[in-house]
């Protein structure tokens, strides 16, 4: 469900079908965010390239928490569910993730992790409020100048994606409904999870 009409999965051809195929290959279904890009698949291609260039400088242990923090500031259910699920699968238990999604400062995280997440939230909430002291605080936790750039770039990029899919009314995919109830509530500060079943592309004609 979205506020704009999107290209139906069963009618997708050309670049739109190719985009749907790529996202289905990664997730096992065509996600609602891909449908939101269906009138401009070239923008999705450009976004994917930008994201890959940013992610190439961070490992998942840094990229995912920074992204989650920015999404939290933006009240983006879609991105909190997506990236919270990655952290849950790779690094944390449901109980730990519930605490992190609620308030990273009160979760049992390393001080450097808390600092980078706080910085990312501030970037997403109001980048004009960032001061030299905020950057100095990251340096004091051992972050280098290029790493400060990486954190800021990750948070800023999340603003584009989260705001775009929310503006178009894309609902988080039904696949996230299987998360632990307490964690799911923490990861859904904005739009509710879709009740519509996930869709898959029909086989390509021979």
Backbone torsions as a table, in degrees:
resi	resn	phi	psi	omega
1	UNK	NA	132.3	177.0
2	UNK	-146.0	167.2	179.9
3	UNK	-79.9	-17.3	178.0
4	UNK	-113.6	151.6	176.1
5	UNK	-71.3	135.6	-179.6
6	UNK	-117.1	165.8	179.9
7	UNK	-73.1	117.7	-179.4
8	UNK	-58.3	144.7	-177.6
9	UNK	-56.0	-42.7	-176.4
10	UNK	-73.1	-12.0	-179.6
11	UNK	-107.3	0.7	-175.0
12	UNK	-68.1	136.0	176.6
13	UNK	-138.4	169.8	173.2
14	UNK	55.1	-133.7	-176.0
15	UNK	-64.2	-32.3	179.8
16	UNK	-67.7	-46.6	178.1
17	UNK	-61.6	-40.4	178.7
18	UNK	-60.2	-41.6	177.6
19	UNK	-64.2	-44.6	177.9
20	UNK	-61.0	-40.3	-179.7
21	UNK	-63.4	-41.3	-179.8
22	UNK	-64.0	-44.3	-178.0
23	UNK	-72.3	-34.6	177.1
24	UNK	-66.1	-37.6	178.6
25	UNK	-62.1	-32.9	-178.9
26	UNK	-80.9	-36.1	-171.1
27	UNK	-112.3	-19.3	-177.0
28	UNK	93.7	-1.7	178.1
29	UNK	-158.2	168.5	177.4
30	UNK	-88.2	111.4	-176.5
31	UNK	-72.6	156.3	-179.8
32	UNK	-63.6	-30.3	-180.0
33	UNK	-66.6	-33.6	178.0
34	UNK	-66.3	-38.7	178.3
35	UNK	-61.9	-35.0	179.7
36	UNK	-63.7	-26.9	178.9
37	UNK	-91.6	5.3	-168.1
38	UNK	-65.3	-21.7	176.9
39	UNK	-87.4	-11.6	-180.0
40	UNK	-140.9	65.1	-179.5
41	UNK	-62.2	-23.1	177.2
42	UNK	-65.7	-30.5	176.9
43	UNK	-68.7	-39.4	176.1
44	UNK	-61.6	-40.6	178.3
45	UNK	-62.1	-44.3	179.4
46	UNK	-65.1	-42.7	178.3
47	UNK	-60.8	-44.7	-179.2
48	UNK	-61.3	-38.4	178.0
49	UNK	-66.3	-43.5	177.8
50	UNK	-61.8	-46.6	-178.0
51	UNK	-62.3	-41.4	179.4
52	UNK	-62.5	-38.2	-179.8
53	UNK	-67.6	-35.6	178.1
54	UNK	-72.8	-47.8	-177.0
55	UNK	-65.0	-25.6	-178.4
56	UNK	-62.7	-14.5	-178.3
57	UNK	-104.5	0.3	-178.7
58	UNK	-130.3	147.5	170.3
59	UNK	-87.5	169.3	-175.1
60	UNK	-62.6	-30.3	-177.8
61	UNK	-66.4	-20.4	176.9
62	UNK	-104.6	-44.7	-177.0
63	UNK	-60.7	-47.1	-174.2
64	UNK	-66.2	-45.7	177.2
65	UNK	-63.6	-38.0	178.6
66	UNK	-63.9	-43.0	178.5
67	UNK	-64.3	-43.4	178.0
68	UNK	-59.5	-42.9	-179.1
69	UNK	-63.3	-43.5	178.4
70	UNK	-63.9	-42.4	179.3
71	UNK	-64.0	-35.2	177.7
72	UNK	-62.8	-44.0	178.7
73	UNK	-63.8	-32.1	-178.4
74	UNK	-86.9	-3.4	-176.3
75	UNK	55.0	41.4	-179.6
76	UNK	-93.2	100.3	177.4
77	UNK	-59.3	-44.2	-175.6
78	UNK	-56.1	-51.1	-175.6
79	UNK	-75.1	-32.8	176.1
80	UNK	-66.3	-41.9	178.8
81	UNK	-65.3	-44.0	-177.6
82	UNK	-64.4	-50.2	-174.6
83	UNK	-82.7	-27.7	171.3
84	UNK	-64.2	-36.4	178.5
85	UNK	-66.4	-37.0	176.8
86	UNK	-64.3	-45.7	179.2
87	UNK	-64.1	-38.0	178.7
88	UNK	-63.7	-42.3	-177.5
89	UNK	-72.9	-28.2	-173.0
90	UNK	-106.0	-33.7	-167.3
91	UNK	-128.9	-31.7	-169.8
92	UNK	-130.0	156.9	173.6
93	UNK	-80.2	168.5	178.1
94	UNK	-60.2	-39.1	179.7
95	UNK	-64.8	-44.0	178.5
96	UNK	-64.4	-42.0	-179.4
97	UNK	-66.1	-35.4	178.1
98	UNK	-61.8	-41.9	179.0
99	UNK	-67.2	-43.2	-178.9
100	UNK	-64.6	-43.3	-179.7
101	UNK	-67.1	-29.1	179.1
102	UNK	-74.5	-49.8	179.7
103	UNK	-165.6	102.3	-178.4
104	UNK	-55.2	-30.0	-176.9
105	UNK	-67.2	-23.9	-179.4
106	UNK	-102.3	-2.3	177.7
107	UNK	-85.4	162.2	-178.5
108	UNK	-83.5	73.7	179.5
109	UNK	-114.6	157.3	174.3
110	UNK	-63.7	144.4	-179.6
111	UNK	-52.8	-36.7	179.5
112	UNK	-65.0	-37.3	178.6
113	UNK	-66.9	-42.0	177.3
114	UNK	-61.3	-42.1	-178.1
115	UNK	-64.5	-44.7	-177.5
116	UNK	-69.6	-33.4	178.2
117	UNK	-70.8	-38.5	177.4
118	UNK	-63.6	-40.8	178.1
119	UNK	-63.6	-44.5	-180.0
120	UNK	-62.0	-41.5	177.7
121	UNK	-61.6	-41.7	-178.2
122	UNK	-67.5	-37.8	176.0
123	UNK	-60.1	-47.4	-177.0
124	UNK	-69.2	-34.8	-176.6
125	UNK	-78.1	-44.5	-178.6
126	UNK	-165.9	88.4	-176.8
127	UNK	-62.6	-26.2	179.8
128	UNK	-68.8	-14.0	179.1
129	UNK	-87.8	-8.2	177.3
130	UNK	-65.3	135.6	178.7
131	UNK	-120.6	170.6	176.7
132	UNK	-60.5	-30.0	179.1
133	UNK	-65.1	-34.9	177.8
134	UNK	-64.0	-42.3	178.7
135	UNK	-68.8	-39.8	178.1
136	UNK	-60.0	-37.7	179.7
137	UNK	-62.4	-37.9	176.5
138	UNK	-65.7	-42.3	178.3
139	UNK	-59.3	-39.2	-178.8
140	UNK	-66.2	-20.5	175.9
141	UNK	-93.7	8.2	173.2
142	UNK	97.5	4.3	179.8
143	UNK	-78.0	135.8	177.9
144	UNK	-84.2	171.2	179.1
145	UNK	-59.1	-47.5	177.5
146	UNK	-61.5	-34.0	179.8
147	UNK	-70.0	-34.2	174.2
148	UNK	-62.4	-42.8	175.8
149	UNK	-58.3	-46.0	-177.7
150	UNK	-60.1	-41.7	179.4
151	UNK	-65.3	-46.0	-180.0
152	UNK	-64.2	-41.0	-179.6
153	UNK	-65.1	-40.3	179.1
154	UNK	-63.2	-45.4	-179.8
155	UNK	-66.6	-42.0	-179.0
156	UNK	-66.0	-40.7	178.8
157	UNK	-63.1	-36.5	179.7
158	UNK	-63.1	-30.8	178.7
159	UNK	-60.4	-42.7	179.2
160	UNK	-59.5	-54.2	-173.1
161	UNK	-68.0	-49.1	-177.0
162	UNK	-61.4	-45.4	-178.7
163	UNK	-67.3	-35.7	-179.8
164	UNK	-66.8	-50.4	-177.1
165	UNK	-67.3	-33.8	176.8
166	UNK	-69.7	-39.0	179.9
167	UNK	-63.0	-31.0	-179.7
168	UNK	-91.6	-1.9	175.1
169	UNK	81.1	19.9	179.6
170	UNK	-69.1	124.9	-179.4
171	UNK	-89.9	145.0	175.2
172	UNK	-56.4	143.5	-174.5
173	UNK	-65.0	147.6	-178.9
174	UNK	-59.8	-21.3	179.9
175	UNK	-58.2	-26.8	-178.6
176	UNK	-78.0	-8.5	-177.0
177	UNK	-67.8	-15.8	-178.5
178	UNK	-83.5	-1.0	178.6
179	UNK	-67.6	157.4	173.5
180	UNK	-50.7	136.2	-173.2
181	UNK	-56.9	-44.7	-178.6
182	UNK	-64.6	-43.0	178.7
183	UNK	-67.2	-42.6	-179.9
184	UNK	-58.6	-40.1	179.1
185	UNK	-64.1	-41.6	179.6
186	UNK	-65.5	-34.4	-175.9
187	UNK	-88.3	4.7	-177.0
188	UNK	-125.3	66.3	-178.4
189	UNK	-80.8	-14.9	-176.4
190	UNK	-118.5	-115.9	-177.7
191	UNK	-64.1	141.3	178.2
192	UNK	-74.0	156.7	177.6
193	UNK	-65.3	141.1	-178.8
194	UNK	-63.3	144.8	174.6
195	UNK	-94.6	-7.3	-179.2
196	UNK	-81.2	137.2	179.7
197	UNK	-63.3	147.3	178.1
198	UNK	-63.9	148.1	-178.7
199	UNK	-110.7	151.8	175.2
200	UNK	-124.6	151.4	179.4
201	UNK	-67.7	139.4	170.9
202	UNK	-69.5	156.5	180.0
203	UNK	-58.1	141.5	178.6
204	UNK	-66.7	143.2	179.2
205	UNK	-62.2	143.1	-179.1
206	UNK	-68.1	NA	NA
